[in-house]
Amino acid sequence: MLHGEYKVPGGKLVAADVEVADGRLSSVRISGDFFLEPDEALDEINRSVRGAAVDADVDTLTALVRDGTDPQARMVGFGPESVAVAVRRAVTGSTGWRDHEWRVIREQPRSPLMHMALDQVLAEEVAAGRRSPTLRFWEWADPSVIIGSFQSVRNEVDMATAEHHGIEVVRRITGGGAMFVEPGNTVTYSLYAPKSLVAGMSFADSYAFLDDWVLEVLRELGLNVWYQPLNDITSDGGKIGGAAQKRVASGSVLHHVTMSYDVDVEKLGQVLRVGGVKLSDKGVGSVVKRVDPLRRQTGLERQTIIDRLESGFRGRYGLVEDRIGADEQRRAEELIETKFATSEWFQRVP
């Protein structure tokens, strides 16, 4: 019997117990803390995916559940897609948050280049099994603009203005958009997790899944927040932060988030070039209006918010105090020299 679970972001837990024979799903039993009417619909859901190929993807399984269930059935806290994800997680050998011993790192401010390098090193260490899954909170030593792996430098940043303000521009290994940070003005964290934690999920689904705990903590602080696909954490007042992610080929997932605590909106608008197409897509009129800092919304000190995030994660999944190891530090320094500080990397998309 194969077992998989999927906690629907903002919803309920869906579990799948699956048996496989001759490359097909021979038995499927769905359970969870969701709500479903009528009771008979659960049998329909179970029957709908029996006989499906063991390698059927989420879209295929979702269609089977939707077509095999009475359209009048009411699914509350879950849906056909979440059933499909739970089944996929069962057959792909997924793990849950509490299946791992999580480490937490909170330390001194570091340079933007060192943060870029540490992200790669720690993700690779988790993939290699030399480091337990880790939550790392960042502290910035210098102001910076961090551009996505595939962004054009000239299209995203006014380099002359950045130099004038002493802002270092660096490129990270994840995709997504440019972020403007200053010491003490953002809340940034990274998750370094085994790929089994997101097994069976689409790239898009894994974003909301990995940040669901953050949204729960922010709601406990009194904020009305939600996830806006693909990768924005937003609220009634506007965007709070953005996530980016990379699957490391050797077996881990790097997921990091920057949320604005406070922001120099004038400087941000001068340094970042935000095109009209992107602004139109977001339905707003300026880059300034797109960011709504945590300081104004919560009235809390930045370190208090980070403390609450750490304690929220600890209460849900457990945490053990940790630090950057000597070998990890050395490898990060080497990566700065050979990759992140080179023009070849920074200008990979001029």
C-alpha atoms as one frame of an Amber mdcrd trajectory, in Angstrom:
protein
   0.000   0.000   0.000   1.439   3.346  -1.089   0.497   6.429   0.922   0.534
  10.078  -0.096  -0.770  13.273   1.500  -1.437  16.761   0.209  -2.399  19.736
   2.358  -4.391  22.043   0.114  -3.042  25.594   0.604  -5.720  27.373   2.599
  -7.800  24.186   2.572  -7.917  20.653   3.925  -5.712  17.549   4.013  -6.254
  14.924   1.313  -4.683  11.472   1.780  -4.441   8.696  -0.804  -3.764   5.004
  -0.086  -3.000   3.293  -3.359  -2.226  -0.217  -4.571  -0.602  -0.888  -7.945
  -0.783  -3.969 -10.165   0.511  -4.433 -13.716   1.312  -0.742 -14.044  -2.202
   0.366 -13.068  -3.865   1.789  -9.961  -5.702  -1.301  -8.758  -7.049   0.168
  -5.525  -7.451   3.768  -4.392  -8.810   4.978  -1.057  -9.124   8.740  -0.512
  -9.525  10.162   2.995  -8.955  13.424   4.844 -10.465  16.182   6.966 -12.333
  17.703   4.027 -16.116  18.009   3.622 -18.036  16.120   0.954 -21.711  15.773
   0.098 -23.252  13.316  -0.519 -21.330  10.545   1.246 -21.593   8.325  -1.837
 -19.404  10.746  -3.775 -16.340   9.368  -1.967 -16.896   5.963  -3.589 -17.250
   7.706  -6.954 -13.933   9.490  -6.424 -12.184   6.241  -5.491 -13.616   4.398
  -8.523 -12.809   7.239 -10.917  -9.047   6.721 -10.789  -8.923   2.946 -10.480
  -7.338   1.462 -13.564  -5.418   4.618 -14.421  -1.809   4.169 -15.481   0.601
   4.427 -12.587   2.458   7.210 -14.410  -0.679   9.223 -15.241  -0.006  12.905
 -14.597  -2.012  15.270 -12.425  -3.991  16.691 -15.350  -5.066  13.212 -16.459
  -6.061  12.135 -12.959  -7.893  15.415 -12.352  -9.981  14.864 -15.475 -10.797
  11.306 -14.362 -11.991  12.503 -10.944 -14.043  15.319 -12.443 -15.645  13.095
 -15.077 -16.265  10.223 -12.660 -17.952  12.236  -9.919 -21.522  13.480  -9.878
 -21.360  17.163 -10.886 -23.825  17.911  -8.074 -21.365  16.604  -5.442 -20.007
  19.329  -3.165 -16.303  19.231  -2.385 -15.348  21.692   0.355 -11.704  22.307
   1.241 -10.456  20.196  -1.661 -11.217  19.367  -5.281 -10.443  16.996  -8.152
  -6.940  18.401  -8.603  -5.999  17.935  -4.944  -7.166  14.319  -5.128  -4.953
  13.863  -8.186  -1.965  15.411  -6.423  -2.437  13.138  -3.388  -2.537  10.072
  -5.666   0.584  11.218  -7.516   2.364  11.801  -4.226   1.497   8.249  -3.179
   2.944   6.633  -6.297   6.043   8.861  -6.428   7.206   8.233  -2.862   6.544
  11.657  -1.405   7.408  12.750   2.127   5.671  15.157   4.495   7.041  18.087
   6.451   7.250  16.088   9.672   9.106  13.229   8.013  12.258  15.358   8.219
  14.345  16.946  10.951  14.382  20.598   9.967  17.286  22.909  10.825  17.097
  26.682  11.198  19.881  29.186  10.526  19.779  32.768  11.776  23.086  34.588
  11.772  25.010  37.781  11.043  24.425  39.964   7.973  26.111  38.757   4.808
  26.935  40.356   1.467  24.527  39.921  -1.454  27.052  37.760  -3.321  27.507
  35.488  -0.309  23.741  35.013  -0.031  23.586  34.018  -3.711  26.383  31.494
  -3.250  25.035  30.048  -0.004  21.690  29.365  -1.646  23.361  27.135  -4.217
  25.685  25.443  -1.726  23.015  24.605   0.859  20.607  23.320  -1.781  23.342
  21.048  -3.122  24.239  19.875   0.387  20.628  18.855   1.058  20.492  17.084
  -2.302  23.669  15.163  -1.436  22.314  14.148   1.974  25.076  15.954   3.850
  22.657  18.526   5.328  19.195  18.091   6.808  16.375  20.143   5.272  16.917
  23.718   6.373  15.105  27.015   6.886  17.503  29.987   6.628  16.589  33.578
   7.470  18.755  36.129   5.683  20.280  39.348   7.009  21.593  41.805   4.425
  24.904  43.614   4.932  24.385  45.948   1.959  21.575  47.263  -0.227  21.055
  45.237  -3.365  18.974  44.516  -6.415  18.718  40.775  -7.039  17.700  39.903
 -10.571  16.292  36.582 -11.691  18.398  34.027 -13.489  16.862  34.805 -16.887
  16.350  38.566 -16.653  18.116  41.139 -18.776  20.324  43.487 -16.752  19.658
  46.514 -18.931  15.914  45.908 -19.045  15.486  45.507 -15.297  17.936  47.888
 -13.610  19.091  51.471 -14.060  22.741  50.662 -13.371  23.865  54.292 -13.163
  21.285  55.060 -10.489  22.119  51.861  -8.612  25.808  52.801  -8.584  24.956
  56.328  -7.433  23.068  54.951  -4.426  25.723  52.315  -3.637  23.381  49.459
  -4.523  25.030  46.201  -5.552  23.299  44.340  -8.366  23.621  40.536  -8.368
  22.057  37.622 -10.228  20.537  34.627  -8.426  20.091  31.032  -9.627  16.279
  31.094  -9.519  13.956  32.649 -12.058  11.390  35.333 -11.386  11.591  39.091
 -11.102  13.984  41.632  -9.637  13.910  42.404  -5.904  15.130  45.581  -4.208
  16.448  45.129  -0.652  18.085  47.285   2.002  19.409  46.158   5.399  16.581
  46.001   7.902  13.861  46.583   5.326  13.004  43.060   4.176  12.191  39.630
   5.560  13.986  37.052   3.430  14.174  33.309   3.932  15.141  30.174   2.012
  13.901  26.616   2.281  16.279  23.843   1.229  14.125  20.733   0.961  14.415
  17.239  -0.495  12.560  16.816  -3.773  10.375  14.172  -2.114   8.592  16.966
  -0.197   7.064  18.255  -3.440   6.884  14.914  -5.285   3.744  14.590  -7.375
   3.115  18.339  -7.470   3.322  20.621 -10.449   5.851  23.429 -10.305   3.009
  25.902  -9.735   1.344  23.871  -6.970   4.607  23.552  -5.062   4.905  27.337
  -4.676   1.723  27.718  -2.661   2.374  24.453  -0.801   5.822  25.519   0.421
   4.582  28.931   1.592   1.285  27.861   3.153   2.802  27.964   6.650   3.908
  31.582   6.080   0.421  32.676   5.101  -0.975  30.968   8.201   1.465  32.860
  10.435   0.711  36.185   8.715  -2.996  35.568   9.243  -2.301  34.922  12.918
  -0.728  38.402  12.933  -4.036  39.816  11.685  -3.283  40.164   7.964  -5.697
  39.157   5.229  -3.227  37.498   2.869  -3.402  35.047   0.011  -1.207  33.515
  -2.671  -1.546  35.055  -6.124  -0.230  32.608  -8.727   2.394  32.048  -9.683
   4.555  33.414  -6.918   3.183  36.505  -5.147   2.151  36.849  -1.513  -0.417
  39.626  -1.496  -2.951  41.306   0.758  -5.810  43.785   0.694  -3.276  46.586
   0.368  -1.109  45.086  -2.354   1.823  42.801  -2.891   3.839  41.893   0.222
   6.450  39.620  -1.281   7.472  37.211  -3.980   8.848  33.683  -4.146  11.288
  32.008  -6.503  12.273  28.390  -6.850  14.789  26.036  -8.443  14.914  22.257
  -8.594  18.492  21.099  -8.099  19.233  18.269 -10.512  20.898  16.159  -7.825
  17.724  15.991  -5.723  16.522  19.046  -3.789  14.356  22.107  -4.170  15.442
  25.648  -3.310  12.532  27.924  -2.462  13.129  31.462  -1.261  10.917  34.445
  -0.460  11.500  38.155   0.059   8.790  40.162   1.814   8.934  43.940   2.199
   9.024  45.151   5.792   9.718  48.768   4.887  10.770  50.246   1.564  12.214
  53.444   0.158   9.625  53.690  -2.591  11.292  56.629  -4.322  14.628  54.825
  -4.574  12.949  51.599  -5.646  11.177  53.391  -8.473  14.440  54.986  -9.619
  16.506  51.798  -9.622  14.081  49.215 -11.015  12.755  49.417 -14.537   9.255
  47.924 -14.525   7.754  47.727 -17.992   4.232  48.748 -18.870   3.297  45.218
 -19.928   4.154  43.821 -16.491   2.337  46.611 -14.686  -0.737  46.117 -16.866
  -0.667  42.392 -16.148  -0.655  43.135 -12.410  -3.537  45.582 -12.796  -1.723
  48.484 -11.126  -0.387  51.857 -12.168   3.128  52.008 -10.737   5.843  49.943
  -9.137   5.401  51.907  -5.901   1.776  50.800  -5.538   2.735  47.155  -6.002
   4.514  46.864  -2.631   2.740  47.089   0.727   5.253  46.686   3.578   4.734
  44.513   6.636   5.704  47.314   8.998   2.617  49.353   8.156   0.284  46.365
   8.128   1.393  44.756  11.394   2.864  47.580  13.482   5.469  45.059  14.683
   9.244  45.248  14.747  10.922  43.354  11.936  12.706  40.938  14.276   9.397
  40.217  16.000   7.891  39.183  12.668  10.879  36.910  11.969  10.566  35.443
  15.481   6.901  34.721  14.836   7.690  33.077  11.509  10.337  30.891  13.124
   8.090  29.901  16.025   5.228  29.232  13.617   7.367  26.846  11.576   8.753
  25.242  14.745   5.299  24.593  16.150   4.115  22.995  12.934   7.134  20.968
  11.831   9.886  21.254  14.468  13.259  23.020  14.210  16.811  22.416  15.428
  19.254  25.328  15.742  22.095  25.195  13.211  24.759  27.282  11.474  26.727
  27.454   8.236  29.515  24.865   8.360  33.165  25.612   7.584  33.089  23.534
   4.394  29.867  25.229   3.280  31.412  28.643   3.885  34.523  27.682   1.907
  32.492  26.367  -1.021  30.389  29.534  -1.062  33.521  31.700  -1.189  34.820
  29.625  -4.098  31.520  29.999  -5.938  31.657  33.774  -5.579  35.097  33.765
  -7.221  34.252  31.321  -9.993  30.608  32.188 -10.703  28.586  34.848  -8.944
  31.134  37.694  -9.103  32.068  37.008 -12.729  30.832  39.072 -15.669  30.007
  35.826 -17.472  27.354  35.049 -14.870  26.117  38.576 -14.248  25.901  39.419
 -17.954  24.553  36.055 -19.074  21.513  38.034 -20.237  22.939  41.546 -20.871
